[in-house]
Amino acid sequence: MSYAIYKLLSSLVFNLGFPFFYIFSALTGHHKESLNERRGIYGSMITANDRFPRFWIHAASVGEVRAAQALLPELQKCFPKALFILSTMTRHGHQVAKSQLPPSVTCIYAPLDVCPLVRRALTILRPTCYISLETELWPNFLTEAHRLGIELYLLNGRLSDRSLQRYKKIPGLILPLINAFSAIATISELDRKRFIELGAQPEKVLASGNTKFDLCAQNDAGAVRTYKTLLNIDDTQTIIIFGSTHSGEEIFFIDAYLALHESLPESVFILAPRHVNRLAEIENLFASHSLTYDKISELHGKSRCRSVVLVDTMGELAALYSIGTFIFCGGSMVPKGGHNIMEAAIWGKPVFYGPHMKDFADAAELLESHCASVPIVKPEDFIQSVLFLSKNPDQYASLCRNARQVASSQQGAAYRQARLVADSLKFAA
């Protein structure tokens, strides 16, 4: 597919589909708060001051917002007078950005990737620099921004083998986008090689690490105290957390609860699904197994009554890991590619994961090579390992120590990526 075909198709789809979406939104109220911004209409929320550089950072959803959380302080050190705008695609990402980023960062919804809307957004916001996090490639946006002379950067870049093969089938569309970036910072050396295989110029691509690994170094004691108070937990209790679970993994959580809760007195089991829109499905599953639970959103101001807690909010999981004794990272017992196991490891916690870790194979290999994680093949492996480690505190402590050391050694990516941008911009401080 060429860019001309994509441009035509995106315009046709928008012109044919948006009127129906607009009517749907007006009747139901869904997406009403984002409708103008999706069309590139931002009103007067951005101050009209062109004396200082203006950075537009795009973070598609919650995961990328977390990457931005680590990157922003380093960029602000390099560019103390700059204005920062952060765009998201999803409502959950937008909510987390507004609640967790400083007030000085303007949070918006990204415009739909249709040329007139993109041009309007770029005209209103006038960014000096655009940073895409984790390989969000929107052809119309990137083409228009490059045409206007806006510096483009791809940071915290990740490229799975599946995406690489898919992109290689449409070189006429993808190659110009890749080469429009002034620099690309990838999470791993394997990602760097894949971008070069895709057609990126080798001298423009740097393997710099994952900025998300920088997030947990600031207030460990504060997070632990906050969640132990909220959940009415003391230091003697075993806390088992299943994080970022997908459909098919919650039954594994239930099996673990049924097998372990009597063997581990006063233990607390916490389930945090990857997508909160699956809560009804999970609650029905709990009900079918007569499993009672508390929702974390309902615990503010009242005491936890049950040994199972369902996390029905977004953006809390990485900090919630701070109180875990044993942590399972989801998307790995079903073929979803896994999730960021370093978010748990940085707290010095033994992290468990299944065989499907394709998207985080580098992190899994790193932890395993230092005896800092517990890969499992089947649910029974988790149960047996938890029981074994509970009875062998020295081995448990060694796992915890190794996990923290490995994760800590990977920090510094946010600084390296911010310096990459600063060193290449003419107005760098």
C-alpha positions, 0 to 999 in steps of 0.5 A: 500500500502506498501513502496516497492510497492510505490517505484516500482510504482514511478520508473515505472511511472518515467521511462515510463513518463519522456522521453516524458516530457523531449521531451515536455520541450525541444520543448516548453521550459516549465519547462526547468529551473527546469529540472536538479534540478527535477532530483537531479542535483544541480551543484556547487550552494551549497558551499562545507563546512561541518564544519557548519550544513546545513538545507534543508527546503521544502516548496511546494508552496507559502503558505509554503514559507510564513511559511518559511519566519517566521521560517527562522529568528528564526532558524538563531538565533539558528544556526547563522553559518548554511547554509539554503537551501529551496526547492519548488515544484511549479514555483510560489513558487520558484519565491516567495522564490527567490524574498522574502527570503534573498540572504543567503538562496539557493532556489532550486526545489525539486527532483522528488520522485524517489529513484535514483534522491533523492539519488543524491540530498541528496549526493550533498546537504548533509543536516544535517537536513531536515524540511518539512513544512505543511505535505509534505510527500514524501515516497522515500525522507523521507525513504532515508534521514532517512536511511542516518541519517539525522534529520527529522522534520515536522513543521507547520504541518496540517492534515485535517480529509480528509487526516487523513482518506486517510492516515489511509487506507495505514498504511504500507506506512504512519506510518514509515514516521510519525515515522521517524520524530524526532519531529512534531510541529502542528498548532493546538491541533486538528492537534496534535490529528490527528497525534497521531491518525495516529500513531505518538508517543505522546511525539514527537508531539507538538501543537505550532501554525501557523508560518504564524501568525508571519509575519506581525509584522515588517513594517506595515506602510511600506506596507500600504504606498507602496500599497496606493501609488501604487494604488493611494489611500487616507485614505478616500476611502473604499477598498474592497479586495477579496483574494484567490478566486476560480472559482465560487467566482468571480461572488460574487465579481462582484455582490458586486461591482455592489451593493456597488460601488455607495453606497460607493463613491470612493471605490476601489475593489481588486480581488486576485485569488488563482491561477494566471493561472485562469486570462484568465477565470476571464478576460473573466468573467469581459468582459461578465459583461462589467467590466473594471479594472486595473492589479496591475502588470501594475500600476508601473509607472502609475496611477490607472484609474479604481475602480476595480484592478485585482491582477495578481502577486503572493506573494503580498496578505498578505501585500495587506491586510494592506490597506483593509477596508473590506476583504473577504477570498476565498475558503469559498463560494465554498467547498475548505476548506477556506484559512488563515483568520489570514493573514487579521486579523493580520492587524486589519481588519474585515475578512469575509468568507463563510461556507466552512472553514473546513481547517481553522476551528480552526482560524474561531472558535477563531475569532468568539469567540472573535467577531473578524470576520464576517462569512456569508452564502450567498453573500447578507450577505456580502453586507448587513454587509459592508453597516451596518458597513460603517454606524456604525463606532464604531462597525467597530472599535471594530471588527478591534480591536478584530481581531488584538488582537486575531491574535497578541495573536497567534504569537510566533509559529516560535520561538517555532518551532525553539526552538523545533529543536534547543533543539533536535539537538546535535549541537544546539547553 
